[in-house]
Amino acid sequence: MESHERDLRSVVESDEQRKGVQEDYRSAHLTPREIALLDFAVALTKTPSRLRKGDLDALRGYGLNDEQIVDAVHCISYFNFINRVLDGLGVDPEPSMRYGKEAQ
């Protein structure tokens, strides 16, 4: 998460909310739609074979259209893929990717 903290800080209201999202997004005062999308991201990350049509219907129930769902699946899957590639190769984030650090 540290390499994406700057992005997170750009969309949350406060450091308290940022910390809440990082520690337990379900109690971070997010909207029900945001929580549903994060629940979906966790499920796609941890137990992708358990996802069913009903999971997509639930996202639609929160107002996401098919294009937004496809975008979310692509984004979630890409981050899972690239994190596994980097972890598998033992690559650490560049110093400039760490929040509050300048490029060295």
LOVODO-328497 format. One record per atom (N, C-alpha, C): atom name; residue in one letter; x, y, z. Coordinates in nm, 2 decimals, always signed. Example, Ala and Ser with C-alpha at 12.3 -4.5 7.8 and 13.67 -1.06 7.14 Angstrom:
BEGIN
+----+----+--------+--------+--------+
| at | aa |      u |      v |      w |
+----+----+--------+--------+--------+
|  N |  a |  +1.32 |  -0.57 |  +0.78 |
| CA |  a |  +1.23 |  -0.45 |  +0.78 |
|  C |  a |  +1.32 |  -0.33 |  +0.78 |
|  N |  s |  +1.28 |  -0.22 |  +0.71 |
| CA |  s |  +1.37 |  -0.11 |  +0.71 |
|  C |  s |  +1.29 |  +0.00 |  +0.79 |
+----+----+--------+--------+--------+
end
This chain:
BEGIN
+----+----+--------+--------+--------+
| at | aa |      u |      v |      w |
+----+----+--------+--------+--------+
|  N |  m |  +0.08 |  -0.12 |  +0.00 |
| CA |  m |  +0.00 |  +0.00 |  +0.00 |
|  C |  m |  +0.09 |  +0.13 |  +0.00 |
|  N |  e |  +0.21 |  +0.12 |  +0.05 |
| CA |  e |  +0.29 |  +0.24 |  +0.06 |
|  C |  e |  +0.31 |  +0.31 |  -0.07 |
|  N |  s |  +0.33 |  +0.23 |  -0.18 |
| CA |  s |  +0.36 |  +0.29 |  -0.30 |
|  C |  s |  +0.23 |  +0.36 |  -0.36 |
|  N |  h |  +0.12 |  +0.33 |  -0.31 |
| CA |  h |  -0.01 |  +0.39 |  -0.36 |
|  C |  h |  -0.07 |  +0.49 |  -0.26 |
|  N |  e |  +0.01 |  +0.52 |  -0.15 |
| CA |  e |  -0.05 |  +0.61 |  -0.05 |
|  C |  e |  -0.08 |  +0.75 |  -0.10 |
|  N |  r |  +0.01 |  +0.80 |  -0.19 |
| CA |  r |  -0.02 |  +0.93 |  -0.24 |
|  C |  r |  -0.15 |  +0.94 |  -0.31 |
|  N |  d |  -0.18 |  +0.83 |  -0.39 |
| CA |  d |  -0.31 |  +0.82 |  -0.46 |
|  C |  d |  -0.42 |  +0.82 |  -0.36 |
|  N |  l |  -0.41 |  +0.74 |  -0.26 |
| CA |  l |  -0.51 |  +0.73 |  -0.16 |
|  C |  l |  -0.54 |  +0.86 |  -0.09 |
|  N |  r |  -0.43 |  +0.93 |  -0.05 |
| CA |  r |  -0.44 |  +1.06 |  +0.01 |
|  C |  r |  -0.52 |  +1.16 |  -0.08 |
|  N |  s |  -0.51 |  +1.14 |  -0.21 |
| CA |  s |  -0.57 |  +1.24 |  -0.30 |
|  C |  s |  -0.72 |  +1.22 |  -0.31 |
|  N |  v |  -0.78 |  +1.11 |  -0.26 |
| CA |  v |  -0.92 |  +1.08 |  -0.27 |
|  C |  v |  -0.99 |  +1.07 |  -0.13 |
|  N |  v |  -0.92 |  +1.07 |  -0.02 |
| CA |  v |  -0.99 |  +1.06 |  +0.11 |
|  C |  v |  -0.99 |  +1.20 |  +0.17 |
|  N |  e |  -1.07 |  +1.21 |  +0.27 |
| CA |  e |  -1.09 |  +1.34 |  +0.33 |
|  C |  e |  -0.99 |  +1.38 |  +0.43 |
|  N |  s |  -0.93 |  +1.29 |  +0.50 |
| CA |  s |  -0.83 |  +1.32 |  +0.61 |
|  C |  s |  -0.73 |  +1.21 |  +0.63 |
|  N |  d |  -0.63 |  +1.24 |  +0.71 |
| CA |  d |  -0.54 |  +1.13 |  +0.75 |
|  C |  d |  -0.60 |  +1.02 |  +0.83 |
|  N |  e |  -0.70 |  +1.06 |  +0.91 |
| CA |  e |  -0.78 |  +0.96 |  +0.99 |
|  C |  e |  -0.85 |  +0.86 |  +0.89 |
|  N |  q |  -0.91 |  +0.92 |  +0.79 |
| CA |  q |  -0.98 |  +0.83 |  +0.70 |
|  C |  q |  -0.88 |  +0.74 |  +0.62 |
|  N |  r |  -0.77 |  +0.80 |  +0.58 |
| CA |  r |  -0.67 |  +0.73 |  +0.51 |
|  C |  r |  -0.62 |  +0.61 |  +0.59 |
|  N |  k |  -0.59 |  +0.64 |  +0.72 |
| CA |  k |  -0.55 |  +0.53 |  +0.81 |
|  C |  k |  -0.66 |  +0.42 |  +0.82 |
|  N |  g |  -0.78 |  +0.47 |  +0.83 |
| CA |  g |  -0.89 |  +0.38 |  +0.84 |
|  C |  g |  -0.91 |  +0.29 |  +0.72 |
|  N |  v |  -0.89 |  +0.34 |  +0.60 |
| CA |  v |  -0.90 |  +0.26 |  +0.48 |
|  C |  v |  -0.79 |  +0.16 |  +0.48 |
|  N |  q |  -0.67 |  +0.20 |  +0.52 |
| CA |  q |  -0.55 |  +0.11 |  +0.52 |
|  C |  q |  -0.57 |  +0.00 |  +0.63 |
|  N |  e |  -0.63 |  +0.03 |  +0.74 |
| CA |  e |  -0.64 |  -0.07 |  +0.85 |
|  C |  e |  -0.77 |  -0.15 |  +0.84 |
|  N |  d |  -0.88 |  -0.09 |  +0.81 |
| CA |  d |  -1.01 |  -0.16 |  +0.80 |
|  C |  d |  -1.11 |  -0.07 |  +0.72 |
|  N |  y |  -1.11 |  -0.09 |  +0.59 |
| CA |  y |  -1.19 |  +0.00 |  +0.51 |
|  C |  y |  -1.34 |  +0.00 |  +0.55 |
|  N |  r |  -1.39 |  -0.11 |  +0.61 |
| CA |  r |  -1.53 |  -0.12 |  +0.64 |
|  C |  r |  -1.57 |  -0.03 |  +0.75 |
|  N |  s |  -1.48 |  +0.02 |  +0.83 |
| CA |  s |  -1.51 |  +0.12 |  +0.93 |
|  C |  s |  -1.45 |  +0.25 |  +0.91 |
|  N |  a |  -1.42 |  +0.28 |  +0.78 |
| CA |  a |  -1.35 |  +0.41 |  +0.75 |
|  C |  a |  -1.44 |  +0.52 |  +0.70 |
|  N |  h |  -1.57 |  +0.50 |  +0.72 |
| CA |  h |  -1.67 |  +0.61 |  +0.69 |
|  C |  h |  -1.67 |  +0.63 |  +0.53 |
|  N |  l |  -1.67 |  +0.52 |  +0.46 |
| CA |  l |  -1.69 |  +0.52 |  +0.32 |
|  C |  l |  -1.83 |  +0.50 |  +0.28 |
|  N |  t |  -1.87 |  +0.53 |  +0.16 |
| CA |  t |  -2.01 |  +0.51 |  +0.12 |
|  C |  t |  -2.03 |  +0.36 |  +0.10 |
|  N |  p |  -2.16 |  +0.32 |  +0.11 |
| CA |  p |  -2.19 |  +0.18 |  +0.09 |
|  C |  p |  -2.14 |  +0.13 |  -0.05 |
|  N |  r |  -2.15 |  +0.21 |  -0.15 |
| CA |  r |  -2.10 |  +0.18 |  -0.28 |
|  C |  r |  -1.95 |  +0.15 |  -0.28 |
|  N |  e |  -1.87 |  +0.24 |  -0.21 |
| CA |  e |  -1.73 |  +0.22 |  -0.20 |
|  C |  e |  -1.69 |  +0.09 |  -0.13 |
|  N |  i |  -1.77 |  +0.06 |  -0.02 |
| CA |  i |  -1.75 |  -0.06 |  +0.06 |
|  C |  i |  -1.78 |  -0.18 |  -0.03 |
|  N |  a |  -1.89 |  -0.18 |  -0.10 |
| CA |  a |  -1.92 |  -0.29 |  -0.19 |
|  C |  a |  -1.81 |  -0.32 |  -0.30 |
|  N |  l |  -1.76 |  -0.21 |  -0.35 |
| CA |  l |  -1.65 |  -0.22 |  -0.45 |
|  C |  l |  -1.53 |  -0.28 |  -0.39 |
|  N |  l |  -1.49 |  -0.23 |  -0.27 |
| CA |  l |  -1.38 |  -0.29 |  -0.20 |
|  C |  l |  -1.40 |  -0.43 |  -0.16 |
|  N |  d |  -1.52 |  -0.47 |  -0.11 |
| CA |  d |  -1.55 |  -0.61 |  -0.08 |
|  C |  d |  -1.53 |  -0.69 |  -0.21 |
|  N |  f |  -1.57 |  -0.64 |  -0.32 |
| CA |  f |  -1.55 |  -0.72 |  -0.45 |
|  C |  f |  -1.41 |  -0.73 |  -0.48 |
|  N |  a |  -1.33 |  -0.62 |  -0.46 |
| CA |  a |  -1.18 |  -0.63 |  -0.48 |
|  C |  a |  -1.12 |  -0.73 |  -0.39 |
|  N |  v |  -1.16 |  -0.74 |  -0.27 |
| CA |  v |  -1.10 |  -0.84 |  -0.18 |
|  C |  v |  -1.14 |  -0.98 |  -0.22 |
|  N |  a |  -1.26 |  -1.00 |  -0.26 |
| CA |  a |  -1.30 |  -1.13 |  -0.31 |
|  C |  a |  -1.23 |  -1.17 |  -0.44 |
|  N |  l |  -1.22 |  -1.08 |  -0.53 |
| CA |  l |  -1.15 |  -1.11 |  -0.65 |
|  C |  l |  -1.00 |  -1.14 |  -0.63 |
|  N |  t |  -0.94 |  -1.08 |  -0.53 |
| CA |  t |  -0.80 |  -1.10 |  -0.49 |
|  C |  t |  -0.78 |  -1.23 |  -0.42 |
|  N |  k |  -0.87 |  -1.25 |  -0.32 |
| CA |  k |  -0.84 |  -1.37 |  -0.23 |
|  C |  k |  -0.91 |  -1.50 |  -0.27 |
|  N |  t |  -1.03 |  -1.49 |  -0.33 |
| CA |  t |  -1.11 |  -1.61 |  -0.36 |
|  C |  t |  -1.18 |  -1.59 |  -0.50 |
|  N |  p |  -1.10 |  -1.57 |  -0.60 |
| CA |  p |  -1.17 |  -1.54 |  -0.73 |
|  C |  p |  -1.26 |  -1.65 |  -0.78 |
|  N |  s |  -1.23 |  -1.77 |  -0.75 |
| CA |  s |  -1.31 |  -1.88 |  -0.80 |
|  C |  s |  -1.45 |  -1.89 |  -0.74 |
|  N |  r |  -1.47 |  -1.81 |  -0.63 |
| CA |  r |  -1.60 |  -1.81 |  -0.56 |
|  C |  r |  -1.69 |  -1.70 |  -0.61 |
|  N |  l |  -1.64 |  -1.62 |  -0.69 |
| CA |  l |  -1.73 |  -1.51 |  -0.75 |
|  C |  l |  -1.83 |  -1.57 |  -0.84 |
|  N |  r |  -1.95 |  -1.51 |  -0.83 |
| CA |  r |  -2.06 |  -1.55 |  -0.91 |
|  C |  r |  -2.13 |  -1.43 |  -0.97 |
|  N |  k |  -2.23 |  -1.46 |  -1.06 |
| CA |  k |  -2.31 |  -1.36 |  -1.12 |
|  C |  k |  -2.37 |  -1.26 |  -1.02 |
|  N |  g |  -2.41 |  -1.32 |  -0.91 |
| CA |  g |  -2.47 |  -1.24 |  -0.80 |
|  C |  g |  -2.38 |  -1.13 |  -0.75 |
|  N |  d |  -2.25 |  -1.16 |  -0.75 |
| CA |  d |  -2.16 |  -1.06 |  -0.70 |
|  C |  d |  -2.16 |  -0.94 |  -0.80 |
|  N |  l |  -2.17 |  -0.96 |  -0.93 |
| CA |  l |  -2.18 |  -0.85 |  -1.02 |
|  C |  l |  -2.31 |  -0.78 |  -1.01 |
|  N |  d |  -2.42 |  -0.86 |  -0.99 |
| CA |  d |  -2.55 |  -0.80 |  -0.97 |
|  C |  d |  -2.55 |  -0.71 |  -0.85 |
|  N |  a |  -2.48 |  -0.75 |  -0.75 |
| CA |  a |  -2.47 |  -0.66 |  -0.63 |
|  C |  a |  -2.41 |  -0.53 |  -0.66 |
|  N |  l |  -2.30 |  -0.53 |  -0.74 |
| CA |  l |  -2.24 |  -0.40 |  -0.78 |
|  C |  l |  -2.33 |  -0.32 |  -0.86 |
|  N |  r |  -2.41 |  -0.38 |  -0.95 |
| CA |  r |  -2.51 |  -0.31 |  -1.03 |
|  C |  r |  -2.61 |  -0.25 |  -0.94 |
|  N |  g |  -2.64 |  -0.32 |  -0.83 |
| CA |  g |  -2.74 |  -0.26 |  -0.73 |
|  C |  g |  -2.69 |  -0.13 |  -0.67 |
|  N |  y |  -2.56 |  -0.11 |  -0.67 |
| CA |  y |  -2.50 |  +0.01 |  -0.61 |
|  C |  y |  -2.47 |  +0.11 |  -0.72 |
|  N |  g |  -2.53 |  +0.09 |  -0.84 |
| CA |  g |  -2.52 |  +0.19 |  -0.95 |
|  C |  g |  -2.41 |  +0.17 |  -1.04 |
|  N |  l |  -2.33 |  +0.07 |  -1.03 |
| CA |  l |  -2.22 |  +0.05 |  -1.13 |
|  C |  l |  -2.27 |  -0.01 |  -1.25 |
|  N |  n |  -2.23 |  +0.04 |  -1.37 |
| CA |  n |  -2.28 |  -0.01 |  -1.49 |
|  C |  n |  -2.17 |  -0.12 |  -1.54 |
|  N |  d |  -2.20 |  -0.19 |  -1.65 |
| CA |  d |  -2.11 |  -0.29 |  -1.69 |
|  C |  d |  -1.97 |  -0.24 |  -1.73 |
|  N |  e |  -1.97 |  -0.13 |  -1.79 |
| CA |  e |  -1.84 |  -0.07 |  -1.82 |
|  C |  e |  -1.75 |  -0.04 |  -1.70 |
|  N |  q |  -1.82 |  +0.01 |  -1.60 |
| CA |  q |  -1.75 |  +0.04 |  -1.47 |
|  C |  q |  -1.70 |  -0.09 |  -1.40 |
|  N |  i |  -1.78 |  -0.19 |  -1.41 |
| CA |  i |  -1.75 |  -0.32 |  -1.35 |
|  C |  i |  -1.63 |  -0.38 |  -1.42 |
|  N |  v |  -1.63 |  -0.37 |  -1.56 |
| CA |  v |  -1.52 |  -0.43 |  -1.64 |
|  C |  v |  -1.39 |  -0.35 |  -1.60 |
|  N |  d |  -1.40 |  -0.22 |  -1.59 |
| CA |  d |  -1.29 |  -0.13 |  -1.55 |
|  C |  d |  -1.23 |  -0.17 |  -1.42 |
|  N |  a |  -1.32 |  -0.19 |  -1.32 |
| CA |  a |  -1.28 |  -0.23 |  -1.19 |
|  C |  a |  -1.21 |  -0.37 |  -1.19 |
|  N |  v |  -1.27 |  -0.47 |  -1.26 |
| CA |  v |  -1.21 |  -0.60 |  -1.27 |
|  C |  v |  -1.07 |  -0.59 |  -1.33 |
|  N |  h |  -1.05 |  -0.51 |  -1.44 |
| CA |  h |  -0.92 |  -0.49 |  -1.50 |
|  C |  h |  -0.82 |  -0.43 |  -1.40 |
|  N |  c |  -0.86 |  -0.32 |  -1.33 |
| CA |  c |  -0.78 |  -0.25 |  -1.24 |
|  C |  c |  -0.73 |  -0.34 |  -1.12 |
|  N |  i |  -0.83 |  -0.41 |  -1.06 |
| CA |  i |  -0.80 |  -0.50 |  -0.95 |
|  C |  i |  -0.71 |  -0.61 |  -1.00 |
|  N |  s |  -0.74 |  -0.67 |  -1.11 |
| CA |  s |  -0.66 |  -0.78 |  -1.16 |
|  C |  s |  -0.52 |  -0.74 |  -1.20 |
|  N |  y |  -0.51 |  -0.62 |  -1.26 |
| CA |  y |  -0.37 |  -0.57 |  -1.29 |
|  C |  y |  -0.29 |  -0.55 |  -1.17 |
|  N |  f |  -0.35 |  -0.49 |  -1.07 |
| CA |  f |  -0.27 |  -0.47 |  -0.94 |
|  C |  f |  -0.23 |  -0.60 |  -0.88 |
|  N |  n |  -0.32 |  -0.70 |  -0.88 |
| CA |  n |  -0.28 |  -0.83 |  -0.83 |
|  C |  n |  -0.17 |  -0.89 |  -0.91 |
|  N |  f |  -0.18 |  -0.88 |  -1.04 |
| CA |  f |  -0.08 |  -0.94 |  -1.13 |
|  C |  f |  +0.06 |  -0.87 |  -1.11 |
|  N |  i |  +0.06 |  -0.74 |  -1.11 |
| CA |  i |  +0.19 |  -0.67 |  -1.10 |
|  C |  i |  +0.25 |  -0.68 |  -0.97 |
|  N |  n |  +0.17 |  -0.69 |  -0.86 |
| CA |  n |  +0.23 |  -0.71 |  -0.73 |
|  C |  n |  +0.29 |  -0.85 |  -0.71 |
|  N |  r |  +0.22 |  -0.95 |  -0.77 |
| CA |  r |  +0.28 |  -1.08 |  -0.77 |
|  C |  r |  +0.41 |  -1.09 |  -0.85 |
|  N |  v |  +0.41 |  -1.03 |  -0.96 |
| CA |  v |  +0.54 |  -1.02 |  -1.04 |
|  C |  v |  +0.65 |  -0.96 |  -0.96 |
|  N |  l |  +0.62 |  -0.84 |  -0.91 |
| CA |  l |  +0.73 |  -0.78 |  -0.83 |
|  C |  l |  +0.77 |  -0.85 |  -0.70 |
|  N |  d |  +0.67 |  -0.91 |  -0.63 |
| CA |  d |  +0.70 |  -0.99 |  -0.51 |
|  C |  d |  +0.78 |  -1.11 |  -0.55 |
|  N |  g |  +0.74 |  -1.18 |  -0.66 |
| CA |  g |  +0.81 |  -1.30 |  -0.71 |
|  C |  g |  +0.95 |  -1.27 |  -0.75 |
|  N |  l |  +0.98 |  -1.15 |  -0.79 |
| CA |  l |  +1.12 |  -1.12 |  -0.83 |
|  C |  l |  +1.19 |  -1.05 |  -0.72 |
|  N |  g |  +1.13 |  -1.03 |  -0.61 |
| CA |  g |  +1.20 |  -0.96 |  -0.49 |
|  C |  g |  +1.22 |  -0.82 |  -0.52 |
|  N |  v |  +1.14 |  -0.75 |  -0.59 |
| CA |  v |  +1.15 |  -0.61 |  -0.62 |
|  C |  v |  +1.09 |  -0.53 |  -0.51 |
|  N |  d |  +1.17 |  -0.43 |  -0.46 |
| CA |  d |  +1.11 |  -0.34 |  -0.36 |
|  C |  d |  +1.07 |  -0.21 |  -0.43 |
|  N |  p |  +0.97 |  -0.14 |  -0.38 |
| CA |  p |  +0.93 |  -0.01 |  -0.44 |
|  C |  p |  +1.05 |  +0.09 |  -0.45 |
|  N |  e |  +1.05 |  +0.16 |  -0.56 |
| CA |  e |  +1.16 |  +0.27 |  -0.57 |
|  C |  e |  +1.14 |  +0.37 |  -0.46 |
|  N |  p |  +1.25 |  +0.43 |  -0.41 |
| CA |  p |  +1.23 |  +0.52 |  -0.30 |
|  C |  p |  +1.14 |  +0.64 |  -0.33 |
|  N |  s |  +1.13 |  +0.68 |  -0.46 |
| CA |  s |  +1.04 |  +0.79 |  -0.49 |
|  C |  s |  +0.89 |  +0.74 |  -0.49 |
|  N |  m |  +0.86 |  +0.61 |  -0.48 |
| CA |  m |  +0.73 |  +0.56 |  -0.47 |
|  C |  m |  +0.68 |  +0.56 |  -0.33 |
|  N |  r |  +0.76 |  +0.58 |  -0.23 |
| CA |  r |  +0.72 |  +0.58 |  -0.09 |
|  C |  r |  +0.67 |  +0.72 |  -0.06 |
|  N |  y |  +0.56 |  +0.72 |  +0.01 |
| CA |  y |  +0.50 |  +0.85 |  +0.04 |
|  C |  y |  +0.59 |  +0.94 |  +0.12 |
|  N |  g |  +0.61 |  +1.06 |  +0.08 |
| CA |  g |  +0.69 |  +1.16 |  +0.16 |
|  C |  g |  +0.84 |  +1.15 |  +0.13 |
|  N |  k |  +0.88 |  +1.06 |  +0.04 |
| CA |  k |  +1.02 |  +1.05 |  +0.00 |
|  C |  k |  +1.04 |  +1.11 |  -0.13 |
|  N |  e |  +1.15 |  +1.17 |  -0.14 |
| CA |  e |  +1.19 |  +1.23 |  -0.27 |
|  C |  e |  +1.27 |  +1.13 |  -0.35 |
|  N |  a |  +1.27 |  +1.14 |  -0.48 |
| CA |  a |  +1.35 |  +1.06 |  -0.56 |
|  C |  a |  +1.50 |  +1.08 |  -0.53 |
|  N |  q |  +1.57 |  +0.97 |  -0.52 |
| CA |  q |  +1.71 |  +0.98 |  -0.48 |
|  C |  q |  +1.80 |  +0.96 |  -0.60 |
+----+----+--------+--------+--------+
end
